[in-house]
Amino acid sequence: MKICTIVYNGMEQAAILRDEDLILVTDINDAFQTEFPVTLLQLLAQGQLDVLRQLYVSRSMAHLPTLHIHSNQLQMPYREAHHIFGVGMNYVEKLEDLQAERAEEPVIFMKPTSSMISEGDAIRLPTTAEEVSAEGELALIIGKACTNVSEADALNYIAAYTTSLDMTARDIHAKNPRFMQISKVFPTFFSFGPVLTTTDEVEDIAMLTVQSVHNGQVIHENSIAHMMYSPAYIVSYLSTFVTLQPGDIIMTGTPGSFIVQSGDVASCVISGLPILQNKVV
């Protein structure tokens, strides 16, 4: 199931994406006498996203009214998250390019909610940074709270996958490796969505291919199978430090980045998932 957020009747509402049409969760509630929360974050927080998915795959929705996707601007899936984590240098090829050694544990950083944008929003270059890069990444959406979860069980706590773009003030980071965190936190420096794809639609996460795309040209490409730290390991590792909450977002690392300038378009393309792209201003 693919699900997103749109503005309808002046309100942000969750809607299931079916081909080029949208089915509002409110219309599902009316048709099946259900009481699903009508926002994506509440669906996650109340553990109802998978219940909605089960209803969607088991019952015909052909009789429900639909909206055409082109007539509705997709919004950010949701605007708050307890945690937004990123993983640095997670592909073997990128580590080799940097002539760095594999560490036992991954490099982790965080993004503030003030950095969140989605499809249709602009990446705004800060006046205090001279060189900004963008990179495409697979993002994990946590569906259930978890602490100290095992790697073997970790994928069960992921509700959905989505595309993401991580922006970095590269010149600030270059001044000192300790400045990595501050180079990541500018407004508009984290884009995700606009569509979440539930995990049942991805048969083997290791086979997904991630592309960093600059002005329509694929700059870097790699598969999840070539990660040093798998998505399951990342979830397990993070859960030893914090209690991951429904709606938490984890970027899993990039095959590579590219420099962006005003007027550019940065995109993340992942096999089987809807594309994410943002203009740079």
HELIX and SHEET records of a PDB file:
HELIX    1   1 VAL A   25  PHE A   32  1                                   8    
HELIX    2   2 LEU A   40  ALA A   45  1                                   6    
HELIX    3   3 LEU A   49  SER A   58  1                                  10    
HELIX    4   4 ILE A   69  SER A   71  5                                   3    
HELIX    5   5 VAL A   92  ASP A   97  1                                   6    
HELIX    6   6 THR A  113  SER A  115  5                                   3    
HELIX    7   7 ALA A  154  TYR A  157  5                                   4    
HELIX    8   8 ARG A  170  LYS A  175  1                                   6    
HELIX    9   9 PRO A  177  PHE A  179  5                                   3    
HELIX   10  10 ILE A  182  LYS A  184  5                                   3    
HELIX   11  11 THR A  199  GLU A  201  5                                   3    
HELIX   12  12 ILE A  205  MET A  207  5                                   3    
HELIX   13  13 ILE A  224  HIS A  226  5                                   3    
HELIX   14  14 PRO A  231  SER A  239  1                                   9    
SHEET    1   A10 LEU A  67  HIS A  68  0                                        
SHEET    2   A10 ASP A  21  LEU A  24 -1                                        
SHEET    3   A10 MET A  11  ARG A  18 -1                                        
SHEET    4   A10 LYS A   2  TYR A   8 -1                                        
SHEET    5   A10 VAL A 195  THR A 198 -1                                        
SHEET    6   A10 ILE A 158  ALA A 169 -1                                        
SHEET    7   A10 VAL A 132  ILE A 142 -1                                        
SHEET    8   A10 ILE A 249  MET A 251 -1                                        
SHEET    9   A10 ILE A  84  GLY A  88  1                                        
SHEET   10   A10 VAL A 107  MET A 110 -1                                        
SHEET    1   B 8 LEU A  67  HIS A  68  0                                        
SHEET    2   B 8 ASP A  21  LEU A  24 -1                                        
SHEET    3   B 8 MET A  11  ARG A  18 -1                                        
SHEET    4   B 8 LYS A   2  TYR A   8 -1                                        
SHEET    5   B 8 VAL A 195  THR A 198 -1                                        
SHEET    6   B 8 ILE A 158  ALA A 169 -1                                        
SHEET    7   B 8 PHE A 190  PHE A 192 -1                                        
SHEET    8   B 8 MET A 116  ILE A 117  1                                        
SHEET    1   C 8 LEU A  67  HIS A  68  0                                        
SHEET    2   C 8 ASP A  21  LEU A  24 -1                                        
SHEET    3   C 8 MET A  11  ARG A  18 -1                                        
SHEET    4   C 8 LYS A   2  TYR A   8 -1                                        
SHEET    5   C 8 VAL A 195  THR A 198 -1                                        
SHEET    6   C 8 ILE A 158  ALA A 169 -1                                        
SHEET    7   C 8 VAL A 132  ILE A 142 -1                                        
SHEET    8   C 8 SER A 257  VAL A 260 -1                                        
SHEET    1   D 5 ALA A 122  ILE A 123  0                                        
SHEET    2   D 5 LEU A 276  VAL A 280  1                                        
SHEET    3   D 5 VAL A 265  ILE A 270 -1                                        
SHEET    4   D 5 THR A 209  HIS A 214 -1                                        
SHEET    5   D 5 GLN A 217  SER A 223 -1                                        
END                                                                             
